[in-house]
Amino acid sequence: MTITNLLISERMDSIDLLRTLKFLPGIIIGLTVHEFSHAYIAHLCGDSTSKDMGRVTLNPLKHIDLVGFIMLLVAGFGWAKPVQFNEQNLRNPKRDIIKIAVAGPISNALTAMVLSVIFVLFIQANSVSYSYGHSLLTEIFIYGIYINWGLFIFNLIPLPPLDGSHLLLSFFKKYPSFHEKLYKYGSLVLFGLIIATIVTKINFFPIWPVIQFFGQGFLSLLNLIF
């Protein structure tokens, strides 16, 4: 399952149609690649559930959840369709569950890197600026890059149902009662923090400096290389 705060560097106080159109490509690409990667790795690990459900595809319509997508537009957070798999079909369940979990965030990091390379090559070929206000295309690229870094970082938070929680949950799986409570209440804590962020305007997920470090750092490195 993928949940993300869309506005990484700023909070949406009102729905801005133009701004929404600017970050939609990055969100659609990010969510699609993320869920495809979960499904593909599950298939490689021996479980055909996701393949049978048509999830081993880069078609966004197979991964976008309508309610979650509307929530993205209205509230600034949302989700995609979770990829299902049968743990009993995995060749090495304990190891493969971790592989499936981290595949999503890693795919977003790789997507951010690929977008960064294309972006740097584009601005150098066209002698344009990094400036947000320079052109619609540069803004779309910037949003796409930072949204994917955001998906990478946010989903590594060790709270269910985020991907990072599988590292924690797998450790406690030998204690079924505690494992169940951790999953149940961890999810409530996560959603509680998301709601609190929206209602109070206080950022309970101060991950922007980390996202900025990866985003600006990688762009700067590419600028030196090229």
Buried (B, 14 or more C-beta within 10 A) or exposed (E): BBBBBBBBEEEBEEEEEEBBEBBBBBBBBBBBBBBBBBBBBBBBBBBEBBBEBEBBBEEBEBBBBEEBBEBBBEBBBBBBBBBBBEEEBBEEBEEBBBBBBBBBBBBBBBBBBBBBBEBBEEBEEEEEEBEEEEBEBBBBBBBBBBBBBBBBBBBBBEBBBBBBBBBBBBEBBEEEEEBEEBBEEBBEEBBEBBEEBBEEEEEBBEBBEBBBEBBBEBBEEBEEEE
